[in-house]
Amino acid sequence: MRNPVFNLSPDSFDGLSETNSLPPRGMGKVCVYSTIPDPTCGITLGMEVPSSVESISVILATEYWGIFLLRDRKFFPAIKVISSETLMQSREDTANKVLQDTGAVLIPSFNDGHFISFAIVNFHTQVRIKPFAQQTPVLTSDTLDSIAGRKLYFKCECFQKGGAFKFRGACNAIFSLDDDQATKGVVTHSSGNHAAALSLAAKLRGIPAYIVIPKDAPKCKVANVKRYGGHVIFSEPSMQSREDTANKVLQDTGAVLIPSSNDGRIISGQGTISLEFLEQASEIDTLIVPISGGGMISGVALAAKAINPAIHILAAEPMGANDAFQSKSNGRITKLSEVNTIADGLRAFLGDLTWPIVRDLVDDVIVVDDKEIIQAMKLCYEVLKIAVEPSGAIGLAAVLSDGFLKNPVYSECNHIGIVLSGGNVDLGVLWNSFDK
Amino acid sequence: MRNPVFNLSPDSFDGLSETNSLPPRGMGKVCVYSTIPDPTCGITLGMEVPSSVESISVILATEYWGIFLLRDRKFFPAIKVISSETLMQSREDTANKVLQDTGAVLIPSFNDGHFISFAIVNFHTQVRIKPFAQQTPVLTSDTLDSIAGRKLYFKCECFQKGGAFKFRGACNAIFSLDDDQATKGVVTHSSGNHAAALSLAAKLRGIPAYIVIPKDAPKCKVANVKRYGGHVIFSEPSMQSREDTANKVLQDTGAVLIPSSNDGRIISGQGTISLEFLEQASEIDTLIVPISGGGMISGVALAAKAINPAIHILAAEPMGANDAFQSKSNGRITKLSEVNTIADGLRAFLGDLTWPIVRDLVDDVIVVDDKEIIQAMKLCYEVLKIAVEPSGAIGLAAVLSDGFLKNPVYSECNHIGIVLSGGNVDLGVLWNSFDK
């Protein structure tokens, strides 16, 4: 049995961003057949699954991972990803088998006018950034395990190039630009770690990075940007001023805007954390990730759920910037009029791309105060022996908080992966003390 | 051709510590045939090679490594280690081949009254400590590479159990005790890291550890000992008081003394650093190791030279406690009347076991001052993002010192492995600053 629609070649694919309704012949079961050769971006947000659809099988060559569909604006869980070999023949054969087994309707491709588009994060991202990014180590500590009453695994993204996980997304974004786009450079406005990461990735590609930084950013973060060759342009602290300044640079230079979180290339890049982490410690049943703009947790959640759909994804958020917690409670993106936390990397708000993923794939947001963050930071230095910034230590703070330890919901979370997201912190007071 | 002396069984071996002269039939070339089944200690210092001996071939089953012989109290370099399979037959066949090829005299075993004893550090140590010790990660940094003008590899022993490399030796020592010895516990006098490590290893074996600590030791080190269940007994700061107090504990308890450096079990345990490091980064051509009592650098040098005889071994030592530098210059163990350095872990002196190894296998001692140590520590925190103690950062200080960078001897050292030995440092001033 050979279906003629299989004759579509990969060349006929022209993008993941199209959206469409199911074909009129739509039935309860659907088989999606991917011809995606190598989407530049690596992720597109999933669109609505009509209520008539019961389940979806997706045939993907094994290098792809991370599927995300929505129904009624919620994550659609009844999806089965079936791996095939990369060869077109294998994909076709596998799809045919599913059709025979399930009686599903075939959705052959992404550009024939009747398909469900979906989110896909792929291994090409991992391959793309591999020559540049560090595979960061995972540390464990019996001392912290006994404090937490659980086995903890620490993914040390503070050791990532540029001192934070941000390099993964920045690197993916920059190396997925075509040469014409890349020549004019990139621009962003960032509180720091994304800025440093983008500067470094741009330097590696040999293109300019224009970085708009609010005047009140920590000195060490500005220094990082300069160290990596970024062109620093200061703005006022307000988001309006930051955006206006960035727009002016865009107009002046023709550079490409690379947002820090709300961007498919960024989300896909950060998702490589899960790929490494769950290979390094496959027994992990729960991931705890700092949340700010939601780029990291979106990528981490998509990739982790693709590998292990039963995995718990928890966000850790500071009390003084708890927009994600409020957004989840309100069922819509909720922004704050002001933020106040020592965790300077966690002051951004969710965006329209990250919000649906956080809403549907993040099981809970654990809110901690600054005192808990500092205590966790201290444990990182004194027990783990690593230098983390406040934003980086918040995952450990969440695991040690009453909100987590005393909640019976989490009693089954026994193997917890914590992303220590960054280590760019100003320790001037420490060095001054040695001069005495 | 089968030599009857091969009929000695492994059971006839009764210890590595015997010493003897060459047999009367001694000739210029010697073939040593090892029947060592599993020396508990893993290392015995080599004894004199008579002047009549030109070269020595040693047949060892592949699980052994680290050969060390002396002539005129100097390392005897004309030694060739030939690996065989573990099976006795293979060792015999290999030895026979050497005899045929070289016309050497055979020294069949270690207990027949006429042999050369030698130092041997073995893989059994690695197997013994593996269930307990961390395989610490190796970090790299483009930023530090460009400062140093070389490729640097950082072995993060600050992530070792107990916060320092000391756990390797302590663990080897404690788990090589037989049950009768072990029951009565262990005792040591230590400035801190060895004490914590010994406490932890003793706890893992379920035996008591009695720790004599000078009153002026940093608080965090005392806290570590207590955290790991060690019984703390304070002494005066002087070495005499420390030794007297330890001797009293020995008499009272019948415990086994485990010195911090000058001990074969300790040296062998620390040697596992090289085994891991050179497997993680085989391109390393130079190792830089902090030196204090010399236990770590002895083990590191023996193991590294066994793997790659051409490797450079450099010691890093603080100006205010430069006894190893002076000892090398004077050609004899030289102790200092007082020491003064921020590197509190590097105040001990070489011992009679570590000195010959340092004298003959350590190519040079690079001396740095406290200011250079603090600067290196800062780079570890701000660039590598790891919390090291002053003693732990000294290897980086040495690589960045004029004494190293401007010495043409080191121009060929391009892939440098630096052991960041520990991370137990009091950061109270940092945490106090957050309370403001």
Chai-1 contact restraints between the chains, C-beta under 6 A:
chainA,res_idxA,chainB,res_idxB,connection_type,confidence,min_distance_angstrom,max_distance_angstrom,comment,restraint_id
A,P137,B,P137,contact,1.0,0.0,6.0,A-B,restraint_1
A,L139,B,F159,contact,1.0,0.0,6.0,A-B,restraint_2
A,C158,B,K385,contact,1.0,0.0,6.0,A-B,restraint_3
A,F159,B,L139,contact,1.0,0.0,6.0,A-B,restraint_4
A,F159,B,K385,contact,1.0,0.0,6.0,A-B,restraint_5
A,G163,B,K385,contact,1.0,0.0,6.0,A-B,restraint_6
A,I374,B,F434,contact,1.0,0.0,6.0,A-B,restraint_7
A,K378,B,W431,contact,1.0,0.0,6.0,A-B,restraint_8
A,Y381,B,A387,contact,1.0,0.0,6.0,A-B,restraint_9
A,Y381,B,L427,contact,1.0,0.0,6.0,A-B,restraint_10
A,K385,B,C158,contact,1.0,0.0,6.0,A-B,restraint_11
A,K385,B,F159,contact,1.0,0.0,6.0,A-B,restraint_12
A,K385,B,A387,contact,1.0,0.0,6.0,A-B,restraint_13
A,K385,B,G423,contact,1.0,0.0,6.0,A-B,restraint_14
A,I386,B,I386,contact,1.0,0.0,6.0,A-B,restraint_15
A,A387,B,Y381,contact,1.0,0.0,6.0,A-B,restraint_16
A,A387,B,K385,contact,1.0,0.0,6.0,A-B,restraint_17
A,A387,B,A387,contact,1.0,0.0,6.0,A-B,restraint_18
A,G423,B,K385,contact,1.0,0.0,6.0,A-B,restraint_19
A,L427,B,Y381,contact,1.0,0.0,6.0,A-B,restraint_20
A,V429,B,S433,contact,1.0,0.0,6.0,A-B,restraint_21
A,L430,B,L430,contact,1.0,0.0,6.0,A-B,restraint_22
A,W431,B,K378,contact,1.0,0.0,6.0,A-B,restraint_23
A,S433,B,V429,contact,1.0,0.0,6.0,A-B,restraint_24
A,F434,B,I374,contact,1.0,0.0,6.0,A-B,restraint_25
